Amino acid sequence: MSPLVPGKRRVRRTLAVGVPLAALAAVVVAGTATGAPAGPAAGEVTGGATLPDLPLGAFSNHLLPGTVADDRGVDLGGIGSDLYPAGREGEYWTVTDRGPNGQIKVDGKKRRTFPVPGFDPAIVKIKVHGDTVEVIDAIPLTTASGKPVTGLPNQESRDEKPYTYDARTPLAFDPNGLDTEGIVRAADGSFWLVDEYGPSLVHVSAHGRVLARHVPKGLALKGADYPVVESLPSILLHRKVNRGFEGLAQLPNGDLVLAVQSPLSVPDQDAGEASRTARLLRFSPKKAAVTAEYAYRFDAVDVVDPGEDDTSELKISSVVALGGDRLLVEERTDKAARLQEVRLTRGANILGGRWDDDRTSPSLEQLDDPAGSGVPVLRKRLVVDLNTVDGVPDKIEGVALAGRGTLALINDNDFGMTDGAEAFDTDGRLVDSGVETRVTYVRLPKGAL
């Protein structure tokens, strides 16, 4: 048993990074979440497991000693950004996002807070063991010289300014910082991640070292302690703040598909907020280049989430390879999600055309009917509406195939944080939201996939 972590937790060393790792085995959920299917085409929850509490400071400092001086009572969370099968049944690779963060209004303006600024994003390998999510490996993300990348914003000119937990003291920007989201593992054991800040595609060694960060042309990111390659279309410079890349899939031939979480702000923020047209990109690791781009059209927001009327709440959080050029795309709000199947056809490629020119008017994002205007929008087919499946948590961000006809889902619990000054007590300790990280299994109706 670890001297740092109480309960039924144990500590071992990970061969991947050669540093101590806290592995969890404590059961903290009363039982398996189950529910009856809402209808013959709805699917049903067949099982679930919860991540036990593990102090974030203990977790981080076991990976990179001294990175977190005070975790302010925050537990490990945020690993629900994505889910990728690790080979053995019930085992998955996940990745944390940038770490605990929130928003507090000061003088009527929102400030982005980072209560644990030393937190280093990490790749986390988990195993679903009964009704418990056990951490069996973890790999910290580091720069070329072995320093933590951190989760802090990169550039004052385009990212939110970071503040301490109480929104009173500014923090420094960090050009190495990553807001990691999607994850896949390559055949050589390295990882590919996507990031919301750049937005960027990040190639990471099996030991967590950043090998290259692919960013939009013209980003001009200076001071990073790893190679930065301007290989992505410049139109991505118009990504909405905190809505860069979130979904990532690996096709059978090794190509990657990257999903921009929300419509781009082209020509301005108002256009992006009102738009229902997002973009997917195809990237060839062999060529180190984008080879295709696709227009993806969201359903109306009240179709995705009957309780929501704000179109800007639509997001793509996960994309999953189904074989060939077929993808499963998750479109969601924070309260609901629907999974759609699309096929990436040659005729749908818009890369390098007028829609990649931010001077085009109207822009792709401004078109009320892109298909009617000649845009080859991807055709889609609804596979499952998770809003109709009892027992599925809110804010599902990771989806993976878990055997024939079954999906594994993981939610983002935001490290137990909420927005507002009331997120911390008078001693600066977290008032936990009570939202847990859960892996949920959903069996689909026969023939759904």
Disulfide bonds with the S-S distance in Angstrom:
none
